[in-house]
């Protein structure tokens, strides 16, 4: 296997090493410090692109002999066995130095779609989905252009893979995105808009045989690969598929947790308080608190506050022991501190 790297001199190796460092360092930092992997990938892609621009500057000024990354772009007709298998992935970290809009567009999608998707999946599952989208896009391009000598590069397959994964998992999440207007849109609208546009463009390119320098089949390949594999990857993950809580970008993580509790809370307007249920008079000291609890307990924070106040002033109607409040997925519950079977309300 003849390689361009075998011809590298000192300047070429230094610039190539800088490119590798530009990609690896942000990702390593994110994994070590548990920051957003999606954002670190966007930083890596941008820094790697700047190194490519620097390479072109070096070529113009005669400092280096030529483009350094021919061994890492995807060229379909040279794929044989495992010799060039790495290019299915490495091509996703390269962009044309003459087309800044390409890398900026990918960075925009990875940041705006990738960050909330990573919050849904967790870092490890997100990394796997990103790799699946990247490989799926490259492999689809290879299948439809197996005899082509034209190099393919760019992170678009991975970016479209994020659309596909998010659509399969949480289509009703609302995230900020510049779709017609810059505002929050349901993922369903964003993903289907981009998917539909790529189907139309792919039809123009293949069906009508119009020339295009955009790898539309790679976009569709990345999208479909993650769409079908997301349910398997997300199984037993931090969030169940299809949960409707406004999405992780709608507020803080605590707000999302409270939204989940609210959706599962018991409707207290139809419940009977523990004292009335036992045929006992409601103690005078807790009547106002209990009335306020029943009247304004549709928010988890409000219900929790009134229940804690009730626990401070009331006793178990069965054994007169102190009461406590337990936070559950179905909302806070008032409980006897000695014997939970005495009081566990609302059930």
C-alpha positions in Angstrom: 0.0 0.0 0.0 1.7 3.2 -1.2 1.2 6.1 1.2 1.8 9.8 0.9 3.0 9.8 4.5 6.1 7.8 3.5 7.3 10.9 1.7 6.9 13.2 4.6 9.8 15.5 5.7 10.2 17.3 9.0 7.8 20.1 8.1 5.1 17.7 6.9 5.3 15.6 10.1 5.1 18.7 12.3 2.0 19.9 10.5 0.4 16.5 10.5 1.1 16.1 14.2 -0.5 19.4 14.9 -3.6 18.2 13.0 -3.8 15.1 15.1 -3.3 17.1 18.3 -6.0 19.5 17.3 -8.5 16.6 17.1 -7.4 14.5 20.0 -6.8 17.2 22.6 -10.4 18.6 22.9 -11.9 15.1 22.9 -9.4 13.9 25.6 -10.1 16.9 27.7 -13.8 16.4 27.5 -13.5 12.7 28.5 -11.1 13.5 31.4 -13.0 16.4 32.8 -16.5 15.1 31.9 -17.5 18.1 29.8 -19.6 18.0 26.7 -18.2 15.6 24.1 -20.3 17.2 21.4 -18.8 20.6 22.0 -15.3 19.1 22.1 -15.8 17.5 18.7 -16.9 20.9 17.2 -13.7 22.4 18.7 -11.6 19.6 17.3 -13.2 19.9 13.8 -12.6 23.7 13.8 -9.0 23.5 14.9 -8.3 20.7 12.5 -9.7 22.8 9.7 -7.5 25.7 10.7 -4.5 23.4 10.4 -5.6 22.4 6.9 -5.8 26.1 6.0 -2.3 26.5 7.4 -1.2 23.6 5.2 -2.5 25.3 2.1 -0.6 28.5 3.2 2.5 26.3 3.4 2.0 24.8 0.0 1.6 28.3 -1.6 4.8 29.5 0.1 6.8 26.3 -0.8 7.3 25.2 2.9 5.7 21.8 2.2 5.4 19.7 -0.9 1.6 19.1 -1.1 -1.7 18.2 0.7 -0.9 16.0 3.6 -4.1 14.0 4.1 -4.4 11.8 1.0 -4.0 8.7 3.2 -7.0 9.7 5.3 -9.7 10.8 2.8 -12.2 8.2 1.6 -11.5 7.3 -2.1 -14.0 4.5 -3.0 -12.1 2.7 -5.7 -9.0 2.2 -3.5 -11.0 0.4 -0.8 -10.0 -3.2 -0.8 -9.9 -5.4 2.3 -8.9 -3.6 5.4 -6.0 -1.6 3.9 -8.0 1.7 3.8 -10.7 0.8 6.2 -9.6 3.7 8.5 -10.7 6.2 5.9 -14.3 5.4 6.7 -13.7 7.3 10.0 -10.7 9.6 9.4 -12.5 11.3 6.4 -15.0 12.7 8.9 -12.3 14.9 10.5 -11.2 16.5 7.2 -12.9 19.3 5.2 -12.0 21.2 2.1 -9.8 24.1 3.1 -11.5 26.1 0.2 -15.0 25.7 1.7 -15.4 27.2 5.1 -19.2 26.9 5.0 -18.9 23.1 4.9 -17.1 22.8 8.2 -19.1 25.7 9.8 -22.4 24.0 8.8 -21.3 20.7 10.3 -20.1 22.4 13.5 -23.5 24.2 13.8 -25.5 21.0 13.6 -23.2 19.0 15.9 -23.3 21.8 18.5 -27.1 22.5 18.4 -28.3 18.9 17.9 -25.4 17.1 19.5 -25.4 18.8 22.9 -29.0 18.0 23.9 -28.7 14.6 22.3 -25.7 13.9 24.5 -27.7 15.0 27.5 -30.3 12.4 26.6 -27.9 9.6 25.8 -24.9 10.2 28.1 -21.4 10.6 26.8 -20.6 6.9 26.0 -23.8 6.3 24.1 -23.4 9.6 22.3 -19.9 8.7 21.2 -21.1 5.4 19.8 -24.0 7.1 17.9 -21.6 9.7 16.5 -19.3 6.9 15.3 -22.2 5.0 13.8 -23.4 8.1 11.9 -19.8 8.8 10.6 -19.3 5.2 9.4 -22.8 4.9 8.0 -22.4 8.0 5.9 -19.0 6.9 4.6 -20.2 3.4 3.9 -23.3 4.6 2.0 -21.1 6.8 -0.2 -18.7 3.9 -0.9 -21.6 1.6 -1.9 -23.0 4.1 -4.4 -19.7 5.1 -5.7 -17.5 2.1 -5.4 -15.7 2.7 -8.7 -15.1 6.4 -8.2 -11.6 7.9 -7.7 -13.1 11.1 -6.3 -12.1 11.7 -2.7 -14.8 12.2 -0.1 -14.3 14.1 3.2 -16.3 15.9 5.8 -18.3 15.3 9.0 -21.7 15.6 7.3 -22.6 11.9 7.7 -22.0 12.1 11.4 -24.0 15.4 11.6 -26.9 13.9 9.8 -26.6 10.8 12.0 -27.4 13.1 15.0 -30.6 14.1 13.3 -31.6 10.5 12.7 -30.8 9.4 16.3 -32.7 12.3 17.8 -35.7 11.7 15.6 -35.8 8.0 16.6 -35.4 8.7 20.3 -37.1 12.0 21.3 -38.9 13.6 18.3 -40.9 16.0 20.4 -38.0 17.6 22.2 -37.8 21.3 21.4 -34.3 22.7 20.7 -33.1 26.1 19.4 -32.3 25.9 15.7 -32.1 28.3 12.8 -34.9 26.7 10.7 -36.5 29.5 8.8 -36.5 31.5 12.1 -34.0 31.1 15.0 -36.3 29.7 17.7 -37.1 26.4 19.4 -38.4 23.8 17.1 -39.5 20.2 17.7 -36.8 17.8 16.6 -39.4 16.1 14.4 -39.7 19.2 12.2 -36.0 19.8 12.0 -34.9 16.2 11.3 -37.6 15.6 8.7 -36.9 18.9 6.9 -33.3 18.0 6.5 -34.0 14.4 5.6 -36.6 15.5 3.0 -34.2 18.0 1.5 -31.5 15.4 1.2 -33.8 12.9 -0.5 -34.8 15.5 -3.0 -31.2 16.5 -3.7 -30.1 12.9 -4.0 -32.9 12.3 -6.5 -31.7 15.3 -8.5 -28.1 14.0 -8.5 -28.8 10.3 -9.1 -32.2 10.2 -10.7 -31.9 13.3 -12.9 -28.1 12.9 -13.2 -27.4 16.5 -12.2 -23.8 17.2 -11.2 -23.1 17.8 -7.5 -20.0 18.0 -5.3 -22.1 17.2 -2.2 -22.2 13.6 -0.9 -26.0 13.4 -0.4 -26.0 9.6 -0.1 -23.5 9.9 2.8 -25.9 12.3 4.5 -28.8 9.8 4.1 -26.6 6.9 5.1 -25.6 8.5 8.4 -29.2 9.5 9.1 -30.6 6.1 8.5 -27.9 4.1 10.3 -28.4 6.0 13.6 -32.2 6.1 13.2 -32.5 2.3 13.1 -29.8 1.6 15.7 -30.7 4.3 18.3 -33.3 2.2 20.1 -30.7 -0.5 20.7 -28.0 2.0 21.8 -30.3 4.0 24.1 -31.8 0.9 25.8 -31.4 1.3 29.6 -30.0 4.8 29.1 -30.6 7.9 31.3 -33.9 8.8 29.6 -36.6 6.4 28.2 -37.4 6.8 24.5 -40.1 9.2 23.6 -40.4 10.9 27.0 -42.0 14.3 26.7 -40.6 16.8 29.1 -39.7 19.7 26.8 -36.2 18.5 26.1 -33.0 19.0 28.0 -32.3 22.4 26.5 -35.7 23.8 27.8 -34.2 24.3 31.2 -31.7 22.9 33.7 -31.4 19.2 34.4 -33.3 19.7 37.6 -36.2 21.3 35.7 -36.3 18.2 33.4 -36.4 15.9 36.4 -39.3 17.9 37.9 -41.1 17.8 34.6 -40.9 14.0 34.6 -42.3 13.9 38.1 -45.1 16.3 37.2 -46.2 14.1 34.4 -46.5 11.1 36.7 -47.9 12.8 39.8 -51.2 11.7 41.3 -54.1 14.1 40.9 -54.7 15.2 44.5 -58.0 16.9 43.6 -59.6 13.4 43.5 -57.9 12.0 46.7 -59.2 11.9 50.2 -57.0 13.1 53.0 -55.7 10.4 55.5 -57.8 11.7 58.4 -61.1 11.9 56.6 -60.4 8.4 55.1 -60.2 7.0 58.6 -63.3 8.8 59.8 -61.2 11.1 62.0 -61.6 14.9 62.3 -58.9 16.9 60.6 -56.7 18.5 63.4 -57.3 22.2 63.6 -53.5 23.0 63.3 -53.2 21.5 59.9 -56.6 22.4 58.2 -55.2 25.5 56.4 -52.1 23.7 55.3 -54.0 20.7 54.0 -56.5 23.0 52.2 -53.6 24.8 50.5 -51.9 21.5 49.6 -55.0 20.2 47.9 -55.7 23.5 46.1 -52.3 24.2 44.7 -50.3 21.0 44.4 -50.1 20.7 40.6 -46.3 21.6 40.6 -43.8 19.2 42.2 -42.0 22.1 44.1 -45.3 23.4 45.4 -46.6 20.0 46.5 -43.2 19.2 48.2 -43.2 22.5 50.1 -46.8 22.1 51.4 -46.2 18.5 52.3 -43.0 19.3 54.3 -45.0 22.0 56.1 -47.7 19.4 56.8 -45.2 16.9 58.1 -43.8 19.5 60.5 -47.2 20.1 62.1 -49.1 16.8 61.9 -48.8 13.4 63.4 -49.5 9.9 62.0 -53.3 9.4 62.4 -52.6 5.7 63.4 -49.8 5.9 65.9 -49.2 9.6 66.5 -45.6 9.3 65.3 -43.8 12.1 63.4 -44.4 12.3 59.7 -41.8 12.6 56.9 -41.9 13.3 53.2 -40.5 10.9 50.6 -39.7 12.0 47.0 -40.7 9.4 44.5 -41.0 9.3 40.7 -44.7 9.8 41.1 -44.3 12.9 43.3 -43.7 13.5 47.0 -45.6 11.3 49.5 -46.4 11.9 53.2 -45.3 8.9 55.2 -45.3 7.7 58.8 -41.7 7.8 60.1 -42.1 4.7 62.3 -44.2 2.4 60.2 -44.7 3.4 56.5 -47.7 1.0 56.2 -49.6 3.3 58.6 -49.5 6.2 56.2 -48.3 6.5 52.6 -50.2 9.3 51.0 -51.2 9.9 48.2 -50.9 6.4 46.9 
